[in-house]
Amino acid sequence: MAEVAAWVLFDTSNGDRRMKMSIGAVAVAAVMVTPLVGAAQAEVSANVGWVSEYFYRGLLQKPAGSSASAGLDVEGPNAYLGTWAADVGDGNEVDVYAGVGTEMDEFSVSVGGTGYFYTGGFDDTYLEANLNAGYGPLSAEYSYGRYKAAGGDEDYWFLAFTVEEAGLYATFGTFGKDFSGEYFEGGYGLSVGELDLTASWIYATEDLNGGGPGSDDHTLVFGVGHTFGLN
């Protein structure tokens, strides 16, 4: 039912109403996800973070300067629900996501939906169905989405493979259909006290970096974050 709740986001309209609908969908999804996590106590957590440059899937999300973010997550043994927001310069990005999943030994799989919304003029709406799977240090993501822009809708898919071990990770991601481009990302993360520190190197093909200011092929990004429980 959590996955169905996530798809409620996919029928929102443009402007301020889009944001109100996304917030309302979080509340609806929270009610619907309760039976799934009620058998065992749900874990509720919040997070705050900062990155020297904000990249997502190899794409620069803020044309200049660093970006701060904050999020809220509810997670049970077989379902998750959350929202996350970040500064993108011309307004804010607000994401809402939910899904169901399971783990068995070293294998994990989950399905869900994600909506990416924007309060300013930086971008329009992205609506996705997501499939994730992992085995040990290896994981893969396949997402199929629709970009709802004023000039017309576009469909796209995204595929990524990640290997992670002892804080080190490497990711290869690629887009298809109406979108194109590939990127490589490698990095290292560690915890110092209550802070999570990360350093990553990102290389994106010309289709993604656009060749404009602040979108060089090779980028080094530093980040710091903190996650804390609320229950």
MDAnalysis code that builds the backbone (N, CA, C; Angstrom):
import MDAnalysis as mda
import numpy as np

u = mda.Universe.empty(693, n_residues=231, atom_resindex=np.repeat(np.arange(231), 3), trajectory=True)
u.add_TopologyAttr("name", ["N", "CA", "C"] * 231)
u.add_TopologyAttr("resid", np.arange(1, 232))
u.add_TopologyAttr("resname", ["MET", "ALA", "GLU", "VAL", "ALA", "ALA", "TRP", "VAL", "LEU", "PHE", "ASP", "THR", "SER", "ASN", "GLY", "ASP", "ARG", "ARG", "MET", "LYS", "MET", "SER", "ILE", "GLY", "ALA", "VAL", "ALA", "VAL", "ALA", "ALA", "VAL", "MET", "VAL", "THR", "PRO", "LEU", "VAL", "GLY", "ALA", "ALA", "GLN", "ALA", "GLU", "VAL", "SER", "ALA", "ASN", "VAL", "GLY", "TRP", "VAL", "SER", "GLU", "TYR", "PHE", "TYR", "ARG", "GLY", "LEU", "LEU", "GLN", "LYS", "PRO", "ALA", "GLY", "SER", "SER", "ALA", "SER", "ALA", "GLY", "LEU", "ASP", "VAL", "GLU", "GLY", "PRO", "ASN", "ALA", "TYR", "LEU", "GLY", "THR", "TRP", "ALA", "ALA", "ASP", "VAL", "GLY", "ASP", "GLY", "ASN", "GLU", "VAL", "ASP", "VAL", "TYR", "ALA", "GLY", "VAL", "GLY", "THR", "GLU", "MET", "ASP", "GLU", "PHE", "SER", "VAL", "SER", "VAL", "GLY", "GLY", "THR", "GLY", "TYR", "PHE", "TYR", "THR", "GLY", "GLY", "PHE", "ASP", "ASP", "THR", "TYR", "LEU", "GLU", "ALA", "ASN", "LEU", "ASN", "ALA", "GLY", "TYR", "GLY", "PRO", "LEU", "SER", "ALA", "GLU", "TYR", "SER", "TYR", "GLY", "ARG", "TYR", "LYS", "ALA", "ALA", "GLY", "GLY", "ASP", "GLU", "ASP", "TYR", "TRP", "PHE", "LEU", "ALA", "PHE", "THR", "VAL", "GLU", "GLU", "ALA", "GLY", "LEU", "TYR", "ALA", "THR", "PHE", "GLY", "THR", "PHE", "GLY", "LYS", "ASP", "PHE", "SER", "GLY", "GLU", "TYR", "PHE", "GLU", "GLY", "GLY", "TYR", "GLY", "LEU", "SER", "VAL", "GLY", "GLU", "LEU", "ASP", "LEU", "THR", "ALA", "SER", "TRP", "ILE", "TYR", "ALA", "THR", "GLU", "ASP", "LEU", "ASN", "GLY", "GLY", "GLY", "PRO", "GLY", "SER", "ASP", "ASP", "HIS", "THR", "LEU", "VAL", "PHE", "GLY", "VAL", "GLY", "HIS", "THR", "PHE", "GLY", "LEU", "ASN"])
u.atoms.positions = np.array([
    [0.818, -1.208, 0.000],
    [0.000, 0.000, 0.000],
    [0.852, 1.259, 0.000],
    [2.067, 1.167, 0.574],
    [2.934, 2.342, 0.567],
    [3.303, 2.739, -0.844],
    [3.518, 1.737, -1.711],
    [3.862, 2.045, -3.095],
    [2.709, 2.757, -3.786],
    [1.494, 2.316, -3.541],
    [0.321, 2.970, -4.121],
    [0.233, 4.412, -3.654],
    [0.531, 4.631, -2.379],
    [0.486, 5.995, -1.851],
    [1.484, 6.885, -2.554],
    [2.665, 6.341, -2.885],
    [3.664, 7.148, -3.579],
    [3.149, 7.591, -4.940],
    [2.364, 6.747, -5.605],
    [1.880, 7.097, -6.935],
    [0.798, 8.170, -6.905],
    [0.236, 8.463, -5.721],
    [-0.686, 9.591, -5.613],
    [0.002, 10.871, -6.061],
    [1.315, 10.958, -5.860],
    [2.063, 12.149, -6.234],
    [2.028, 12.388, -7.735],
    [1.824, 11.347, -8.516],
    [1.999, 11.457, -9.947],
    [0.859, 12.179, -10.645],
    [-0.179, 12.584, -9.926],
    [-1.297, 13.281, -10.545],
    [-1.387, 14.746, -10.133],
    [-0.316, 15.294, -9.570],
    [-0.354, 16.683, -9.134],
    [-0.184, 17.609, -10.319],
    [-0.598, 18.890, -10.139],
    [-0.472, 19.884, -11.193],
    [0.671, 20.825, -10.879],
    [0.851, 21.859, -11.709],
    [1.990, 22.750, -11.569],
    [1.761, 23.793, -10.476],
    [2.870, 24.535, -10.171],
    [2.784, 25.665, -9.262],
    [2.701, 25.258, -7.803],
    [2.129, 26.191, -6.970],
    [2.059, 25.963, -5.532],
    [1.205, 24.758, -5.196],
    [0.188, 24.484, -6.014],
    [-0.681, 23.346, -5.725],
    [0.118, 22.037, -5.736],
    [1.131, 21.977, -6.598],
    [1.978, 20.791, -6.652],
    [2.612, 20.526, -5.292],
    [3.125, 21.577, -4.653],
    [3.776, 21.400, -3.363],
    [2.780, 21.000, -2.287],
    [1.584, 21.620, -2.300],
    [0.568, 21.269, -1.315],
    [0.137, 19.816, -1.475],
    [0.006, 19.360, -2.728],
    [-0.377, 17.990, -2.978],
    [0.692, 17.026, -2.520],
    [1.972, 17.396, -2.698],
    [3.045, 16.500, -2.284],
    [3.071, 16.352, -0.771],
    [2.856, 17.449, -0.059],
    [2.806, 17.382, 1.399],
    [1.611, 16.560, 1.852],
    [0.465, 16.752, 1.183],
    [-0.713, 15.960, 1.516],
    [-0.500, 14.487, 1.254],
    [0.230, 14.159, 0.183],
    [0.487, 12.761, -0.132],
    [1.358, 12.106, 0.927],
    [2.291, 12.871, 1.514],
    [3.106, 12.333, 2.603],
    [2.216, 11.900, 3.761],
    [1.246, 12.756, 4.113],
    [0.347, 12.422, 5.209],
    [-0.486, 11.185, 4.889],
    [-1.010, 11.127, 3.643],
    [-1.799, 9.961, 3.244],
    [-0.955, 8.701, 3.282],
    [0.271, 8.788, 2.738],
    [1.145, 7.628, 2.725],
    [1.521, 7.196, 4.128],
    [1.695, 8.165, 5.035],
    [2.030, 7.819, 6.408],
    [0.930, 6.990, 7.051],
    [-0.329, 7.359, 6.797],
    [-1.457, 6.591, 7.330],
    [-1.490, 5.194, 6.719],
    [-1.267, 5.102, 5.409],
    [-1.357, 3.827, 4.719],
    [-0.209, 2.894, 5.073],
    [0.963, 3.469, 5.382],
    [2.114, 2.639, 5.669],
    [2.094, 2.094, 7.094],
    [1.278, 2.683, 7.974],
    [1.258, 2.281, 9.374],
    [0.994, 0.797, 9.581],
    [-0.004, 0.185, 8.906],
    [-0.206, -1.255, 9.110],
    [0.990, -2.096, 8.722],
    [1.810, -1.612, 7.759],
    [2.951, -2.380, 7.307],
    [4.086, -2.357, 8.318],
    [4.205, -1.266, 9.066],
    [5.297, -1.153, 10.023],
    [4.818, -1.306, 11.454],
    [3.520, -1.457, 11.645],
    [2.983, -1.508, 12.991],
    [3.324, -2.774, 13.739],
    [3.534, -3.889, 13.004],
    [3.839, -5.146, 13.675],
    [5.132, -5.045, 14.461],
    [6.091, -4.320, 13.951],
    [7.316, -4.028, 14.683],
    [7.424, -2.511, 14.718],
    [8.000, -1.986, 15.772],
    [8.043, -0.537, 15.911],
    [8.771, 0.103, 14.739],
    [8.147, 1.086, 14.120],
    [8.776, 1.802, 13.021],
    [9.900, 2.673, 13.553],
    [10.945, 2.790, 12.768],
    [12.046, 3.674, 13.106],
    [11.832, 5.003, 12.391],
    [11.796, 6.084, 13.154],
    [11.620, 7.426, 12.605],
    [12.932, 8.182, 12.797],
    [13.456, 8.740, 11.716],
    [14.726, 9.446, 11.804],
    [14.685, 10.712, 10.960],
    [15.545, 11.631, 11.292],
    [15.702, 12.871, 10.545],
    [17.166, 13.032, 10.179],
    [17.422, 13.801, 9.147],
    [18.802, 14.014, 8.724],
    [19.000, 15.434, 8.239],
    [20.197, 15.939, 8.418],
    [20.605, 17.232, 7.888],
    [21.960, 17.045, 7.216],
    [22.245, 17.848, 6.192],
    [23.512, 17.686, 5.498],
    [23.942, 18.920, 4.743],
    [25.170, 18.871, 4.268],
    [25.756, 19.941, 3.473],
    [26.740, 19.316, 2.507],
    [26.749, 19.786, 1.247],
    [27.730, 19.341, 0.258],
    [28.343, 20.554, -0.413],
    [29.613, 20.425, -0.785],
    [30.313, 21.542, -1.426],
    [29.712, 21.861, -2.786],
    [29.210, 20.833, -3.502],
    [28.429, 20.991, -4.724],
    [27.389, 19.876, -4.749],
    [26.189, 20.196, -5.203],
    [25.107, 19.225, -5.190],
    [24.973, 18.569, -6.562],
    [25.389, 17.300, -6.650],
    [25.224, 16.486, -7.840],
    [24.257, 15.352, -7.542],
    [23.455, 14.975, -8.542],
    [22.583, 13.805, -8.425],
    [22.586, 13.063, -9.753],
    [22.960, 11.800, -9.712],
    [23.056, 10.987, -10.932],
    [23.949, 11.642, -11.975],
    [25.027, 12.262, -11.508],
    [25.975, 12.891, -12.409],
    [25.599, 14.267, -12.884],
    [24.430, 14.769, -12.504],
    [23.940, 16.077, -12.947],
    [24.125, 17.124, -11.851],
    [24.682, 18.265, -12.202],
    [24.815, 19.371, -11.261],
    [23.437, 19.963, -10.987],
    [23.039, 20.009, -9.720],
    [21.696, 20.453, -9.348],
    [21.642, 21.902, -8.879],
    [22.787, 22.465, -8.522],
    [22.831, 23.876, -8.130],
    [23.968, 24.532, -8.894],
    [23.683, 25.535, -9.744],
    [24.692, 26.077, -10.647],
    [25.952, 26.594, -9.967],
    [25.844, 27.131, -8.768],
    [27.026, 27.675, -8.105],
    [26.874, 27.555, -6.601],
    [27.952, 27.176, -5.941],
    [27.961, 27.167, -4.487],
    [27.518, 25.858, -3.877],
    [27.586, 25.815, -2.560],
    [27.248, 24.619, -1.802],
    [25.736, 24.513, -1.613],
    [25.304, 23.386, -1.034],
    [23.879, 23.149, -0.847],
    [23.639, 22.477, 0.495],
    [22.622, 22.943, 1.215],
    [22.204, 22.333, 2.477],
    [20.935, 21.525, 2.249],
    [20.711, 20.511, 3.077],
    [19.554, 19.643, 2.904],
    [19.039, 19.159, 4.249],
    [17.814, 18.632, 4.235],
    [17.219, 18.042, 5.437],
    [16.167, 17.041, 4.996],
    [15.960, 16.000, 5.808],
    [14.998, 14.976, 5.443],
    [14.379, 14.297, 6.642],
    [13.321, 13.534, 6.383],
    [12.598, 12.794, 7.411],
    [12.228, 11.432, 6.840],
    [12.489, 10.341, 7.594],
    [12.234, 8.989, 7.124],
    [11.511, 8.158, 8.168],
    [10.582, 7.326, 7.696],
    [9.909, 6.318, 8.522],
    [10.202, 4.977, 7.873],
    [10.752, 4.038, 8.644],
    [11.170, 2.762, 8.073],
    [10.779, 1.612, 8.987],
    [10.177, 0.592, 8.406],
    [9.838, -0.629, 9.114],
    [10.539, -1.807, 8.478],
    [10.200, -3.021, 8.892],
    [10.889, -4.202, 8.357],
    [10.600, -4.452, 6.885],
    [9.482, -3.943, 6.356],
    [9.146, -4.221, 4.956],
    [8.536, -3.027, 4.227],
    [8.755, -1.805, 4.725],
    [8.214, -0.622, 4.066],
    [9.008, 0.608, 4.489],
    [8.989, 1.613, 3.615],
    [9.658, 2.872, 3.943],
    [8.870, 4.026, 3.355],
    [9.027, 5.195, 3.967],
    [8.360, 6.429, 3.557],
    [9.233, 7.586, 3.966],
    [9.391, 8.580, 3.108],
    [10.231, 9.693, 3.491],
    [10.071, 10.905, 2.606],
    [10.661, 11.992, 3.047],
    [10.714, 13.228, 2.274],
    [12.065, 13.879, 2.519],
    [12.550, 14.607, 1.517],
    [13.883, 15.204, 1.588],
    [13.877, 16.489, 0.779],
    [14.557, 17.518, 1.278],
    [14.585, 18.810, 0.601],
    [16.000, 19.352, 0.562],
    [16.323, 20.069, -0.529],
    [17.653, 20.642, -0.686],
    [17.570, 21.989, -1.386],
    [18.537, 22.849, -1.099],
    [18.651, 24.158, -1.736],
    [19.246, 23.980, -3.130],
    [18.539, 24.466, -4.163],
    [19.059, 24.394, -5.533],
    [19.283, 25.788, -6.125],
    [19.382, 26.784, -5.252],
    [19.647, 28.145, -5.721],
    [18.372, 28.893, -6.030],
    [17.726, 28.556, -7.126],
    [16.449, 29.176, -7.494],
    [15.320, 28.349, -6.890],
    [15.153, 28.442, -5.578],
    [14.137, 27.676, -4.870],
    [14.710, 26.434, -4.230],
    [13.833, 25.481, -3.964],
    [14.216, 24.246, -3.295],
    [13.698, 23.031, -4.057],
    [14.450, 21.954, -3.971],
    [13.985, 20.648, -4.433],
    [13.325, 19.939, -3.268],
    [12.153, 19.375, -3.476],
    [11.448, 18.610, -2.445],
    [11.100, 17.242, -3.017],
    [11.634, 16.192, -2.414],
    [11.385, 14.821, -2.860],
    [10.461, 14.110, -1.885],
    [9.602, 13.259, -2.411],
    [8.736, 12.409, -1.598],
    [8.832, 10.994, -2.165],
    [9.019, 10.001, -1.312],
    [9.222, 8.635, -1.781],
    [8.629, 7.642, -0.790],
    [8.246, 6.471, -1.313],
    [7.704, 5.406, -0.480],
    [7.843, 4.094, -1.232],
    [7.841, 2.988, -0.516],
    [7.962, 1.702, -1.168],
    [7.912, 0.562, -0.176],
    [8.009, -0.646, -0.709],
    [8.036, -1.860, 0.101],
    [9.240, -2.683, -0.319],
    [9.760, -3.493, 0.599],
    [10.927, -4.303, 0.286],
    [11.130, -5.411, 1.290],
    [12.096, -6.252, 1.005],
    [12.400, -7.360, 1.901],
    [13.885, -7.678, 1.831],
    [14.404, -8.321, 2.875],
    [15.799, -8.746, 2.932],
    [15.860, -10.197, 3.364],
    [16.785, -10.955, 2.783],
    [16.988, -12.341, 3.166],
    [18.465, -12.662, 3.022],
    [19.120, -12.906, 4.162],
    [20.566, -13.102, 4.193],
    [21.243, -11.878, 3.575],
    [22.002, -12.047, 2.496],
    [22.705, -10.929, 1.880],
    [21.929, -10.313, 0.720],
    [20.747, -10.819, 0.443],
    [19.966, -10.342, -0.691],
    [18.875, -9.386, -0.229],
    [18.651, -8.295, -0.991],
    [17.592, -7.335, -0.682],
    [16.949, -6.886, -1.985],
    [15.653, -6.558, -1.919],
    [14.939, -6.050, -3.085],
    [13.835, -5.115, -2.609],
    [13.560, -4.052, -3.351],
    [12.492, -3.118, -2.993],
    [11.896, -2.512, -4.252],
    [10.616, -2.143, -4.180],
    [9.929, -1.439, -5.260],
    [9.200, -0.247, -4.648],
    [9.101, 0.832, -5.392],
    [8.441, 2.014, -4.847],
    [8.295, 3.104, -5.879],
    [8.033, 4.316, -5.410],
    [7.859, 5.468, -6.283],
    [8.477, 6.705, -5.670],
    [8.906, 7.636, -6.516],
    [9.534, 8.878, -6.070],
    [9.000, 10.042, -6.891],
    [8.714, 11.159, -6.221],
    [8.370, 12.405, -6.897],
    [9.382, 13.472, -6.553],
    [9.897, 14.165, -7.566],
    [10.844, 15.263, -7.382],
    [10.129, 16.560, -7.773],
    [9.988, 17.481, -6.818],
    [9.243, 18.724, -7.034],
    [10.147, 19.923, -6.745],
    [9.806, 21.096, -7.310],
    [10.647, 22.289, -7.164],
    [9.774, 23.495, -6.855],
    [10.238, 24.302, -5.873],
    [9.466, 25.462, -5.453],
    [9.751, 26.689, -6.311],
    [10.906, 26.727, -6.984],
    [11.261, 27.882, -7.799],
    [11.280, 27.529, -9.271],
    [12.060, 28.291, -10.041],
    [12.104, 28.082, -11.481],
    [13.251, 27.224, -11.958],
    [13.951, 26.524, -11.036],
    [15.114, 25.736, -11.433],
    [14.744, 24.578, -12.357],
    [13.639, 23.906, -12.073],
    [13.280, 22.729, -12.865],
    [11.796, 22.436, -12.705],
    [11.322, 21.400, -13.413],
    [9.932, 20.972, -13.325],
    [9.843, 19.649, -12.566],
    [8.781, 18.890, -12.775],
    [8.502, 17.701, -11.977],
    [9.013, 16.426, -12.637],
    [9.617, 15.549, -11.818],
    [10.021, 14.219, -12.249],
    [9.245, 13.195, -11.414],
    [8.663, 12.190, -12.066],
    [7.867, 11.175, -11.395],
    [8.392, 9.806, -11.797],
    [8.745, 8.984, -10.817],
    [9.442, 7.738, -11.111],
    [8.842, 6.531, -10.402],
    [8.960, 5.379, -11.039],
    [8.806, 4.075, -10.401],
    [10.204, 3.502, -10.233],
    [10.495, 2.952, -9.061],
    [11.859, 2.532, -8.734],
    [11.920, 1.054, -8.367],
    [12.954, 0.386, -8.845],
    [13.259, -1.001, -8.481],
    [14.713, -1.063, -8.046],
    [14.963, -1.585, -6.846],
    [16.316, -1.706, -6.319],
    [16.568, -3.130, -5.854],
    [17.791, -3.625, -6.080],
    [18.168, -4.959, -5.627],
    [19.630, -4.939, -5.217],
    [19.968, -5.783, -4.249],
    [21.346, -5.848, -3.799],
    [21.721, -7.229, -3.320],
    [22.995, -7.548, -3.442],
    [23.521, -8.803, -2.911],
    [24.918, -8.529, -2.384],
    [25.090, -8.625, -1.067],
    [26.373, -8.315, -0.467],
    [26.788, -6.893, -0.769],
    [28.013, -6.700, -1.290],
    [28.487, -5.335, -1.576],
    [27.974, -4.770, -2.898],
    [27.214, -5.566, -3.679],
    [26.745, -5.138, -4.988],
    [25.288, -4.706, -4.931],
    [24.924, -3.646, -5.654],
    [23.532, -3.198, -5.720],
    [23.252, -2.612, -7.093],
    [21.976, -2.628, -7.468],
    [21.559, -2.091, -8.766],
    [20.245, -1.353, -8.603],
    [20.047, -0.317, -9.415],
    [18.805, 0.459, -9.435],
    [18.310, 0.588, -10.863],
    [17.019, 0.369, -11.056],
    [16.379, 0.679, -12.331],
    [15.162, 1.538, -12.041],
    [15.106, 2.720, -12.652],
    [13.983, 3.625, -12.466],
    [13.431, 4.025, -13.832],
    [12.119, 4.068, -13.925],
    [11.458, 4.549, -15.144],
    [10.634, 5.767, -14.758],
    [10.857, 6.871, -15.457],
    [10.229, 8.116, -15.031],
    [9.643, 8.932, -16.169],
    [8.896, 9.948, -15.766],
    [8.326, 10.927, -16.698],
    [8.691, 12.322, -16.214],
    [9.226, 13.112, -17.118],
    [9.576, 14.505, -16.844],
    [8.426, 15.364, -17.344],
    [7.731, 16.027, -16.403],
    [6.539, 16.807, -16.742],
    [6.927, 18.284, -16.811],
    [7.240, 18.753, -18.010],
    [7.702, 20.123, -18.216],
    [6.665, 20.919, -18.996],
    [6.802, 22.241, -18.952],
    [5.849, 23.116, -19.636],
    [5.881, 22.894, -21.143],
    [7.048, 22.523, -21.670],
    [7.160, 22.314, -23.102],
    [6.721, 20.946, -23.582],
    [6.253, 20.091, -22.675],
    [5.827, 18.749, -23.049],
    [6.501, 17.692, -22.201],
    [5.845, 16.561, -22.034],
    [6.372, 15.481, -21.209],
    [7.428, 14.684, -21.971],
    [8.382, 14.141, -21.202],
    [9.396, 13.248, -21.740],
    [9.493, 12.020, -20.841],
    [9.721, 10.853, -21.433],
    [9.916, 9.622, -20.677],
    [11.400, 9.264, -20.670],
    [11.851, 8.643, -19.597],
    [13.249, 8.271, -19.484],
    [13.393, 7.066, -18.569],
    [14.531, 6.401, -18.677],
    [14.880, 5.385, -17.692],
    [16.300, 5.636, -17.202],
    [16.573, 5.132, -16.002],
    [17.891, 5.298, -15.395],
    [18.321, 3.956, -14.814],
    [19.559, 3.570, -15.085],
    [20.115, 2.307, -14.599],
    [21.463, 2.577, -13.958],
    [21.684, 2.019, -12.762],
    [22.948, 2.237, -12.066],
    [23.388, 0.963, -11.355],
    [24.706, 0.781, -11.292],
    [25.315, -0.335, -10.566],
    [26.321, 0.232, -9.578],
    [26.306, -0.291, -8.349],
    [27.197, 0.207, -7.302],
    [27.863, -0.958, -6.589],
    [29.135, -0.789, -6.275],
    [29.849, -1.724, -5.409],
    [30.375, -0.927, -4.227],
    [30.192, -1.459, -3.021],
    [30.565, -0.727, -1.803],
    [31.182, -1.689, -0.801],
    [32.294, -1.272, -0.207],
    [32.978, -2.111, 0.764],
    [33.814, -1.240, 1.685],
    [33.607, -1.398, 2.998],
    [34.412, -0.718, 4.017],
    [34.475, 0.790, 3.804],
    [33.359, 1.388, 3.452],
    [33.292, 2.836, 3.276],
    [33.615, 3.315, 1.880],
    [34.281, 2.490, 1.076],
    [34.588, 2.844, -0.304],
    [33.436, 2.430, -1.215],
    [33.154, 3.228, -2.240],
    [32.098, 2.853, -3.177],
    [32.436, 3.359, -4.577],
    [31.860, 2.695, -5.580],
    [31.983, 3.118, -6.971],
    [30.654, 2.871, -7.663],
    [30.200, 3.834, -8.466],
    [28.901, 3.758, -9.143],
    [29.054, 4.108, -10.613],
    [28.379, 3.336, -11.463],
    [28.224, 3.694, -12.865],
    [26.743, 3.843, -13.145],
    [26.337, 4.974, -13.744],
    [24.940, 5.223, -14.048],
    [24.757, 5.662, -15.490],
    [23.616, 5.303, -16.088],
    [23.337, 5.672, -17.472],
    [21.854, 5.946, -17.660],
    [21.539, 6.880, -18.566],
    [20.157, 7.248, -18.887],
    [19.795, 6.736, -20.270],
    [18.481, 6.538, -20.513],
    [18.013, 6.112, -21.815],
    [16.664, 6.699, -22.168],
    [16.170, 6.381, -23.352],
    [14.931, 6.868, -23.948],
    [15.093, 8.343, -24.308],
    [14.288, 9.266, -23.762],
    [14.394, 10.683, -24.122],
    [15.572, 11.392, -23.460],
    [16.184, 10.767, -22.444],
    [17.372, 11.318, -21.802],
    [18.575, 10.492, -22.237],
    [19.781, 11.071, -22.139],
    [20.989, 10.329, -22.474],
    [22.145, 10.832, -21.626],
    [23.174, 9.999, -21.505],
    [24.359, 10.372, -20.755],
    [24.756, 9.309, -19.754],
    [26.044, 9.292, -19.392],
    [26.562, 8.370, -18.399],
    [27.443, 9.123, -17.407],
    [27.624, 8.515, -16.241],
    [28.544, 9.099, -15.269],
    [29.181, 8.006, -14.427],
    [30.339, 8.338, -13.896],
    [31.041, 7.484, -12.947],
    [31.222, 8.270, -11.660],
    [31.067, 7.593, -10.548],
    [31.278, 8.241, -9.245],
    [31.978, 7.269, -8.313],
    [32.991, 7.746, -7.639],
    [33.698, 6.956, -6.644],
    [33.950, 7.786, -5.418],
    [33.933, 7.161, -4.252],
    [34.128, 7.952, -3.045],
    [34.375, 7.127, -1.818],
    [34.470, 7.835, -0.709],
    [34.726, 7.200, 0.583],
    [33.950, 7.958, 1.651],
    [33.358, 7.218, 2.566],
    [32.629, 7.827, 3.669],
    [33.027, 7.213, 4.994],
    [33.020, 8.013, 6.030],
    [33.327, 7.533, 7.373],
    [32.591, 8.378, 8.387],
    [32.432, 7.831, 9.576],
    [31.775, 8.540, 10.674],
    [32.818, 9.007, 11.668],
    [32.722, 10.279, 12.054],
    [33.594, 10.865, 13.066],
    [32.688, 11.424, 14.146],
    [32.636, 10.761, 15.282],
    [31.681, 11.147, 16.312],
    [30.271, 10.914, 15.801],
    [29.458, 11.957, 15.773],
    [28.088, 11.850, 15.278],
    [27.939, 12.391, 13.855],
    [29.050, 12.706, 13.208],
    [29.014, 13.258, 11.861],
    [29.411, 12.208, 10.827],
    [28.742, 12.238, 9.676],
    [29.084, 11.395, 8.540],
    [29.807, 12.259, 7.508],
    [31.059, 11.908, 7.204],
    [31.874, 12.675, 6.281],
    [32.046, 11.892, 4.985],
    [31.965, 12.585, 3.845],
    [32.112, 11.930, 2.551],
    [32.992, 12.769, 1.633],
    [33.695, 12.080, 0.759],
    [34.440, 12.712, -0.324],
    [34.207, 11.874, -1.565],
    [33.860, 12.501, -2.681],
    [33.556, 11.744, -3.898],
    [34.107, 12.453, -5.126],
    [34.447, 11.634, -6.127],
    [34.893, 12.121, -7.419],
    [33.832, 11.747, -8.439],
    [33.424, 12.701, -9.278],
    [32.353, 12.482, -10.247],
    [32.854, 12.850, -11.636],
    [32.643, 11.928, -12.587],
    [32.918, 12.210, -13.987],
    [31.627, 12.002, -14.769],
    [31.209, 13.011, -15.522],
    [29.978, 12.927, -16.306],
    [30.279, 13.202, -17.770],
    [29.585, 12.491, -18.661],
    [29.755, 12.730, -20.094],
    [29.133, 14.070, -20.469],
    [29.431, 14.535, -21.668],
    [28.977, 15.857, -22.108],
    [27.455, 15.973, -22.108],
    [26.747, 14.858, -22.353],
    [25.283, 14.887, -22.346],
    [24.744, 15.343, -20.997],
    [25.486, 15.041, -19.913],
    [25.026, 15.393, -18.575],
    [25.622, 16.699, -18.076],
    [26.925, 16.934, -18.337],
    [27.519, 18.127, -17.731],
    [27.178, 19.395, -18.493],
    [26.745, 19.274, -19.760],
    [26.259, 20.427, -20.502],
    [27.322, 21.402, -20.965],
    [28.537, 21.261, -20.440],
    [29.608, 22.141, -20.873],
    [29.496, 23.562, -20.375],
    [28.561, 23.847, -19.453],
    [28.377, 25.209, -18.960],
    [29.221, 25.494, -17.735],
    [29.146, 26.719, -17.196],
    [29.916, 27.083, -16.007],
    [29.557, 26.181, -14.826],
    [30.571, 25.716, -14.129],
    [30.337, 24.912, -12.934],
    [29.984, 23.470, -13.235],
    [30.116, 23.037, -14.498],
    [29.772, 21.660, -14.824],
    [30.939, 20.980, -15.535],
    [32.124, 21.067, -14.969],
    [33.307, 20.435, -15.527],
    [33.130, 18.921, -15.565],
    [33.904, 18.285, -16.441],
    [33.828, 16.830, -16.564],
    [34.147, 16.131, -15.242],
    [35.193, 16.594, -14.570],
    [35.646, 15.964, -13.332],
    [35.368, 16.900, -12.161],
    [34.760, 16.389, -11.115],
    [34.402, 17.220, -9.964],
    [34.682, 16.457, -8.678],
    [35.264, 17.143, -7.717],
    [35.488, 16.590, -6.387],
    [34.504, 17.237, -5.426],
    [33.739, 16.422, -4.701],
    [32.675, 16.915, -3.834],
    [32.914, 16.422, -2.405],
    [32.751, 17.324, -1.447],
    [32.867, 16.980, -0.037],
    [31.518, 17.190, 0.646],
    [31.219, 16.349, 1.620],
    [29.939, 16.460, 2.317],
    [30.047, 16.117, 3.777],
    [29.119, 16.652, 4.551],
    [29.010, 16.335, 5.968],
    [27.533, 16.220, 6.303],
    [27.176, 15.242, 7.121],
    [25.773, 15.034, 7.472],
    [25.630, 14.449, 8.854],
    [24.406, 14.479, 9.337],
    [24.097, 13.900, 10.642],
    [22.679, 13.334, 10.614],
    [22.529, 12.101, 11.068],
    [21.210, 11.437, 11.161],
    [20.918, 11.131, 12.610],
    [19.707, 11.424, 13.037],
    [19.347, 11.178, 14.436],
    [17.944, 10.595, 14.531],
    [17.777, 9.694, 15.481],
    [16.496, 9.044, 15.688],
    [15.513, 9.950, 16.392],
    [14.222, 9.762, 16.076],
    [13.162, 10.564, 16.686],
    [12.227, 9.721, 17.549],
    [12.537, 8.441, 17.719],
    [11.703, 7.608, 18.602],
    [12.569, 6.631, 19.386],
])
